[in-house]
Amino acid sequence: MLKLTSLIVNRGVALGQIATVFVAIIPTFLEIALPMSALLGVMLAFARMCGDSEVVVFKASGVGLASFLKPLGVFALGIGLVSLLVSCVLRPWGFDTLSTALFDIARSKSTSGLSEGGFNKLGDITLYAERIDYSTGALTRVIVDDKRDSAQRKVVVAKRGLIVADEVAQTISLLLADGIAHESLDGKYTRTAFVSNSLSVNPAELREDTKKGISARELTTSRLKEVILEYKMLLRTTDVPELEVFGQKLSRGELQKKYRRAKVEHGQRFSLPCASVIMTFIGFAIGIMSPRTQRSWGAGFAATLGLVVFMLYYGIFSIGLALADGGKMHVGLALWLPNIVAAIIAAILVRKITSEQWNSVSEGVFNTLARVAEWIKSKRAARPV
């Protein structure tokens, strides 16, 4: 929020553009917030019911805890579908909208994305300016490294500069004054002093995906599946050091990396929505506790326990995501193993709670650990001296 406010106050970016950026990043947070809210919401609801002895009344009326599983299943299905919508539709839309919005900001306010006193990457152009006037686009003590033409390298040093955006021609011009241009063409070096000079840049050259190719996270799910198949078919090509991929030449290693990242992105879109369903039942199991425990510890105990559970899950999921992205682990195993483990734990906890073998998860875990400790103690006592 501070960075977005700085763009409005200090760099003159329109409020509407910032609002678009803010809306575009919301689905990324929702993807994580929905599983956590499903866990905490269900858990706090049942913790409150236990604290008010409503669960005791249900049991006394002949209504067991297993009867709650059907409405829980309906709720889990609903939250799972919403999570699936966020992951497969809203999140790719958000990244694509964010990319477009940032590009429009760069085009309309060419200096808004620049930092004074540092080297700024603008596609194949590197720009340095000691001072930048964000309201007028004026630059002081400028260095420009132009690598757009691989056969003609150009470095320009100027005392002053001005960035001007032409919305009609959709070009960004860098007007330079009192400088020297250093050029290398066909192995020959030339040095030219000038009073005024200009560099014209097509805004499309400033877009990240123009240089790096397709970004998997911005693609729709159907298009992402097509891209994965295209990558897979290209990788089957033998004895070709470089491959042409969407107008871009890539080595086999670079293509393999893009293929792996696309598979990770596709798997992630379905893995986290499944977590929302699982977390609903884990929240139900953790939320059931005796009225005395609930009154002693309050809802804060259940909330803390739920946050710990979710952080453990997401920590394992993040590790698997990093291993899959780095090629250290199979993508399917890395993304779905946390869900499989969480589903097994949820099934065990729900079974123990609904069958009333455990009065609460905390009590059951403590009793189990106590029995394990007693068993270890008895084994040690049985050893011959």
QUIKANOR-V814335 format. One record per backbone hydrogen bond with DSSP energy under -1.0 kcal/mol. NH is the residue of the N-H (numbers start at 1). CO is the residue of the C=O. E is the energy in kcal/mol with one decimal. If there is no record, write none. Layout:
BEGIN
NH/CO/E
NH/CO/E
END
This chain:
BEGIN
5/1/-2.5
6/2/-2.2
7/3/-1.7
8/4/-1.3
9/5/-2.8
10/6/-2.2
13/7/-2.4
18/14/-1.7
19/15/-2.4
20/16/-1.8
21/17/-2.0
22/18/-2.5
23/19/-2.5
24/20/-2.1
25/21/-1.3
29/25/-1.1
30/26/-2.3
31/27/-1.9
33/29/-2.7
34/30/-2.5
36/32/-1.3
37/33/-3.0
38/34/-2.3
39/35/-2.0
40/36/-2.7
41/37/-2.8
42/38/-1.8
43/39/-2.0
44/40/-2.8
45/41/-1.8
46/42/-2.2
47/43/-2.2
48/44/-2.1
49/45/-1.9
50/46/-2.4
51/47/-2.2
52/48/-1.9
53/50/-1.5
54/49/-2.4
57/53/-1.6
58/54/-2.2
59/55/-2.3
60/56/-2.5
61/57/-1.5
62/59/-1.6
63/58/-2.8
67/64/-1.3
68/65/-1.7
69/66/-1.3
72/68/-2.0
73/69/-2.4
74/70/-1.9
75/71/-2.4
76/72/-3.1
77/73/-2.3
78/74/-2.2
79/75/-2.8
80/76/-2.2
81/77/-2.2
82/78/-2.2
83/79/-2.2
84/80/-2.2
85/81/-2.3
86/82/-2.3
87/83/-2.7
88/84/-2.7
89/85/-1.9
90/85/-2.0
91/86/-3.2
93/89/-1.9
94/90/-2.8
95/91/-2.3
96/92/-2.4
97/93/-2.9
98/94/-2.7
99/95/-2.3
100/96/-2.2
101/97/-2.8
102/98/-2.7
103/99/-1.8
104/100/-2.4
105/101/-2.3
106/102/-2.3
107/103/-1.8
108/104/-2.9
109/105/-2.9
112/109/-2.0
114/111/-1.4
117/129/-3.3
118/115/-1.1
120/127/-3.0
122/125/-3.6
125/122/-1.6
126/145/-2.3
127/120/-2.6
128/143/-2.7
130/140/-1.7
130/141/-1.5
131/140/-1.2
133/138/-2.7
137/133/-2.9
139/161/-3.3
140/131/-1.9
141/159/-3.5
142/158/-2.8
143/128/-2.4
144/156/-2.9
145/126/-2.8
146/154/-3.1
147/124/-2.3
152/149/-1.1
153/184/-1.3
154/146/-1.8
155/182/-3.0
156/144/-2.7
157/180/-2.8
158/142/-2.6
159/178/-1.8
160/177/-1.7
161/139/-2.1
162/175/-2.1
163/137/-2.0
164/173/-2.8
166/171/-3.1
170/166/-1.3
171/166/-1.6
172/201/-2.8
173/164/-3.3
174/199/-3.1
175/162/-3.2
176/197/-3.4
177/160/-2.1
178/195/-1.9
179/194/-1.9
180/157/-2.8
181/192/-3.4
182/155/-3.5
183/190/-2.6
184/153/-2.3
185/188/-2.5
188/185/-1.9
190/183/-2.7
192/181/-2.6
194/179/-2.7
197/176/-2.4
199/174/-1.8
201/172/-2.8
205/202/-2.2
206/203/-1.5
212/208/-2.4
213/209/-1.2
218/215/-1.4
219/216/-1.2
224/220/-2.7
225/221/-1.9
226/222/-1.6
227/223/-2.3
228/224/-2.2
229/225/-2.0
230/226/-2.3
231/227/-2.8
232/228/-2.4
233/229/-2.3
234/230/-2.3
235/231/-2.2
237/234/-1.3
243/250/-3.1
245/248/-3.5
250/243/-2.6
255/251/-2.3
256/252/-2.4
257/253/-1.8
258/254/-2.1
259/255/-2.6
260/256/-2.2
261/257/-2.3
262/258/-2.2
263/259/-1.9
264/260/-2.3
265/261/-2.4
266/262/-2.2
267/263/-2.6
268/264/-2.4
269/265/-1.4
271/267/-1.8
272/268/-1.5
274/270/-1.0
275/271/-1.3
276/272/-1.2
277/273/-1.0
278/274/-1.9
279/275/-2.9
280/276/-1.1
281/277/-1.0
282/278/-1.9
283/279/-2.4
284/280/-1.5
285/281/-2.1
286/282/-2.5
287/283/-2.0
294/290/-2.4
295/291/-2.7
296/292/-2.1
297/293/-2.7
298/294/-2.5
303/299/-2.4
304/300/-2.6
305/301/-2.4
306/302/-2.5
307/303/-2.3
308/304/-2.2
309/305/-2.2
310/306/-2.5
311/307/-2.6
312/308/-2.2
313/309/-2.2
314/310/-3.1
315/311/-2.3
316/312/-2.1
317/313/-2.5
318/314/-2.5
319/315/-2.0
320/316/-2.4
321/317/-2.3
322/318/-2.3
323/319/-2.5
324/320/-2.5
325/321/-2.4
326/322/-1.9
327/324/-1.1
328/323/-2.5
329/323/-1.0
334/330/-2.7
335/331/-2.2
336/332/-2.0
337/333/-1.9
340/336/-2.4
341/337/-2.6
342/338/-2.4
343/339/-2.6
344/340/-2.2
345/341/-2.3
346/342/-2.6
347/343/-2.4
348/344/-2.2
349/345/-2.6
350/346/-2.7
351/347/-2.1
352/348/-2.4
353/349/-2.4
354/350/-2.9
355/351/-1.8
356/353/-1.1
357/352/-1.6
358/352/-1.8
364/360/-2.4
365/361/-2.8
366/362/-2.4
367/363/-2.5
368/364/-2.3
369/365/-2.5
370/366/-2.2
371/367/-2.3
372/368/-2.3
373/369/-2.5
374/370/-2.4
375/371/-2.4
376/372/-2.5
377/373/-2.3
378/374/-2.5
379/375/-2.1
380/376/-2.1
381/377/-2.0
382/378/-1.6
END
